[in-house]
Amino acid sequence: QNPRPYTADTTCYCTNDLDVDTQNCMENFTRAMTTFDPNLEVKCSCTDQNKYICNQTVPGFFEDFQDKYVMTITMIFGAMVAGMTSEGGGAVSFPVMTLALKVDPRIARDYAFMLQSIGMGASMFTILWMRIKLEYRSIVFCSLGAFLGLIFGLEVLDELLCPVQKKLGFVTIWFSFAFALYLLNREQKRTTFDEIPNCGPWKAGVLLIAGFFGGTFTGIAGSGVDICSFSILTLLFRVSEKVATPTSVVLMAINTCAGFYWRDVQMGGVEPEAWGWFKVCVPIVVIFAPLGSIIASYFHRQVLAWLVYVLDTLALITALIVLADKISIYGGLAIAGIMIAGFLLFSFMAGAGKKLLEKEQNSRPDLQVKEIQVKQ
């Protein structure tokens, strides 16, 4: 259901020097205009040999804003969270749209692809411009795995899951990530690296696998590869959060563009309603996502960690309340199973990371490490 459209007149000029006929001019103009909005209606009429008057009908920005201003306000906060933490803007927009606004998960997923390609792209530019240190091997290998996982999630798994399963799966997995972050921050004193030490074939394989699972989550909910990369880097390979967080932002920016491309080009186009949500939020994210990256440098990391704890816990509680009448006994058991599996997996990675750290230090005493004191 699109808002009531308004009509605007646009004039395009085509001269004989271009050597194109009237029909080609009209088709090319129509194609160029509808690239930005599939709901756009363009009507062309020839007035003389060189001039073509084209009337276009498109939903207006302010009419969209009247119905969707809630997401505009929400993404002020969501874009800043995306720039400040290892969670993308989809971690805020997806639960708000699917749980509070009752939007179909596919629309929310496509909206996350579209908006993050702009917002996190702007954050990536800020990170590169400020020359913040990144773990480039994680970006390369996780992206390779994520591309495959993204296609699998979009083409296969998305068709097998119902909307309720997608909503509950999203908040449950993100709650497990909050637990992983807690495991990371409970250590009083932690030794970290600025990059993956002794990165060999097996570590590259782990990054590929993590990228595949993260890409699968991204294909369903629009976000996921960032937290998978962050968890592997910090818990298993003991990379500093100061490196892992911007790395996850750049990784998500690349893969959300890939998801947007696959949905819009290879799968016949994103959900039409997602364009309306996109238009009212894109002016916000291009400002507040890079701003979040800058503000994060002034906050203690424990403040950012608690922000993630609160957001993911609220999302889980809200989902259980809103979807209480749609959760069967088997669904409840599945939720509990996912959380327990997530807790065990992240606990295993934390323990394996400690043992791997000892092995690395014994084999390479010259490795440059940092000791981080966690303030309570």
N, C-alpha and C positions, 0 to 999 in steps of 0.2 A: 504494500500500500504506500504509494508515493505521495508526498505532499502536493497540494495544488500547484501546478507549474505556472510560471510567468513566461511571457514571450519577449524576446529581444531581437532586434534587427542587426544583422552583421553583413557588411559588404566586402566581397573579395574581388580582386581584379585579376584578369588573366589576359595577357596580350598575345598577339600572333607570334612574337619573338620566342615564346616558350614552346611553340609548335605542339600544342595539345588541343584536342577538340573539346567541345562543350561538355560532353558526357564525362570524359576523363577528369576535367576540372571539378565537376560536381561530385563525382565519386571520391576523388582524392580529398576534397574539402570535408566531405561527410565522414570519411574514415579518420581523418586527423582530429575532428571534433569529438567523435564518439570514442576515441582512444581514452579520453579522460573520464567519460561517463557513459556506460552502455545504455542508460535510460534516455540519452539525448536524442531528440528528434530534430532532424535538419531537413528543411524544405528549400530547394533552390529553384529559381526561375530566371530565365535569360531575358534581359531587357534590350540588349543590343549585342553586337558581335564580340565585344571585349569586356562586358560588364555583367556580373551575375549577382543578383540579390538573393541572399540566403536568410531565411527566417529560422531561428532555432528556438525550441521549447525545452527548457531544462528547469528542474526544481531549484528554487532560489536558496541561497545560503541561509538567509534569515528565516525563511519558512521552515527549513530543516532544523535550524537552531531552536525554534519554538517548541518542537517536539523532542529534541534530543540534547537539550542544554545540560541535562544531568551528567552525561558522559563528558561534556566539555569541562565541567567543573571537576569531575572525578580525575580526568587525565592531567590536570595541573599537578595533582599529587602523584598519580601513576607515572607520569613522565619523569618526575624527580626521583622516584624510587628506582626507575630503570637506570638512570644515570648514576645513582648513589650506590646501588647494591649489585649483586650478581644475578638478581631476578629481573627479567624483562618487563616491559610495560604490560604485556599480556597476563602476567601474574596478578595484576590489579584489575585490568579491564575484563578478563574472561569471567571471573566469579561475579563481578558486579553486573555484567550484562546477562549472564545465564541465570543467576539466582535472584537478583533484585529486580531486573527489568524484564525477565522472562523471555529473553532473546534466544533464538535457536543456536545451539553450540556451533553449527557450521558458519553461521553469520558472524558470531563472535570470534571464531578462529580466523576467518578471512579478514575481518576488521583488524585483528592483531597483526597479521602479516603485513597489511597495508600500512598501518600506522607505525609499526616498529621499523619498517623499511625506511621511513622518514626520520622518526625520533632517534632510534638507535644509530641510524646512519649519521645523524648530526653529532651524536655522542662519540661515535668512532672518529669522526673528523677532528673533534676537540682533543681526543686522546692522542691521535697521531700528531696533531699540530703542537701539542704540549710535550711531545716526545716522551710520553710515559712508557716505562719499560713493560714489554709484553713477552709472553712465552709463545713464540711463533710456531714452534713445533706442535704445540697443542692446537693452534688455530688451523694448521695444515691437515694434520691427521684426523682431528675431530670433525673437521668440515668434510673430509672425504667420506667418513662413515656416516655423517649426518645427512649428506645428499641421498645416500641409499636408503637410510631410515625414513627420511622425509617422504620419498616416493612410496615406500611401503606403507607408511602411516596414512597417506592421502588416498592411495589407490586401493588398498586392501583393508587395513584395520578400521578405517573410518566407516566403512560400509557395514562392518560387523557389530559395531557398538551402538546402543540406543542413546538418546540424549541424557537420560538419567545416569547411565554408566559413565559417560564422558565427564559430566559435572562432578560426580563423586570421585572418579579416578583422578581428576585434576587436583582437587583440594587435598586428597589423601596423599598423593605423591609429594605435593608441596609441603605438607605437614611433616612428612618424613625428612624432607630437606632441612626444615627448621631444626629437627632433631640432630641432623648431621652437623649443622652449624653450632649447635650447643656442644656437641662432642669436641668440636674444634676449639671452642673458647673456654672449656672448663679446665684445661691444663694451665697451671700457674706459670710455667716457663716452657717455652716451645722453641725448638731449633728449626729454622726454615732456610730455604734456598731461594735465590733469585731466578733460577731456572731449573728444569728437570735434570738432576745429576746423572751422568752416564746414560744418556738416553739411547738405548739400543733397540733391536727389533721387537723384543717382548713388550717394552714400554710403548712403542709405537702401536703395537697390536692392541694394547689396553685402551689407548686413546681412540683407535678406530672403533672398538666395540662400544666404548662410552658414547662416542659420537653417533653410532647407529641407534642406540636406545634413545639418546636425546633427540635425534632427528625424528624418531617414531612418535615421541611425545609431542614434538613440535607440529607434526602433521595432523595430530588430533586436536590439540588445544592452542596452537600458535606459539608455544613457548616450551622450552625443556632442555635444549642442548646446552644452554648456558649453565644451568645448575648441575648437569652431569659433568661438564668440564670442570667447573669450580670444585665439585666434590672430589673428583679424581686428583686434581692438582694439589689441593690442600690436605686432604686426608691421607692419600696413598703416597704421593710424591713429595709431600711436605714443602710445597712452593708457597711463598709468602702471599698473604691475601692482597697485599699491595700490588702484586703482579697478577694474581689469579682473577681479581675482580675486573680490571680493565680488559684482560684477555677474554673473559666471558662476554663482555659487552661487544667487543669487536666480532667475536665468533657468532653471537646472536644476530648482529647487524648483517653479516654476510648470509647467514642461513635463512633469515626471514625474507631477504630479497629473493633467494632461491625459491622459497615457498610461495611467495607472491607471483613469481614468474610461472611456476608450475601450475598454480591454480588458474591464473588468468590466460595463459597461452596454451598449455598442454591439456588442460581439463575443460576448456570451453568458457572460461570466465569465472570470476569470483561471484559470490551471492550478490544480486543487484542491491539488496537493502544495505549491504555493508558500505556502499559508496556514500550513502547519506550520513552514516555515523562518521565515516572518514573525513568528510568535508568540514564538519563542525569541530573536529579535534585537531586536524593537522596544523592549524596556526599555533596551537598550544604546545605541541610536543617539540616542534623545532626550536622553541625557546627554552622550555623547562627541562628537557632531557640533558642538553649540554650544561645547563645551569646546575643540575643535580650532580654531574661529574665534578664540577668546580667546588660546590658546597661540601661534597663528601670529604674533600681534603682537609676541612676544618673541624670535622667531627671525629670523636674517638670511635674506633671500630666497634666497641661494645654497644655504643648507641645505635649504630646501623644494624648490628646483630639483633638487638632487642626489637627494633622496628620490624625485622623479618619475622621474629618469633610471634609478635602480636598480630601481624597481618595474616600469616598462615594459620594461626590458631583461630582467629575470627572467621576466616573463610571456611574452615572445617566445621565449626560450630554452626555457622549460618546455613551451610549446606545440609547438615543433619536436621536442623529445625525446619527449613523450607521444604525439604524433600522427605520428611518423616513418613508421610502417608504413601510414598511411592517406593519405600525401601522394604523389600521382603526379608525374610529370615536369611535366605541365601545371600542376598545383597549385603546384609549386615555382616555376615561371616566373611564375605569377600573383602569388605572394607577393613575389617580387623586383620585379615590375612595379609593384605597389602601393607598395612602399617607395621605389622610385626616383621614381615619380610624386609621392609625398608630399614627398620631399626637394626635388624641383624646384619644386613648388608653394609650399612654405614659403620656399624661397630666393628665388623670384620675389616673394613678398609682402614679404620683408625688404628686397629691393632697391627695389621700388616704394615702400615706406614711406619710405626715405631720400629719394628724389626728391620724393615728395609733401611731405615735411617742409620741404625747401628751397623748394618752391613756396609753401607756406603762409607761411613766414617772410618771403619776399620780398614777398608780396601783403599780409600783415598783420603789420607789424613790432610792433604793439601786443599781439600774442598772448602770453598768459602761459604760459611754459614752465618746465619744471624740468630741471635737469641732474643725472643720476644717475651717480655714480661707482661702478663695479663693483669690489668688492674681490676680489682673487684669493686 
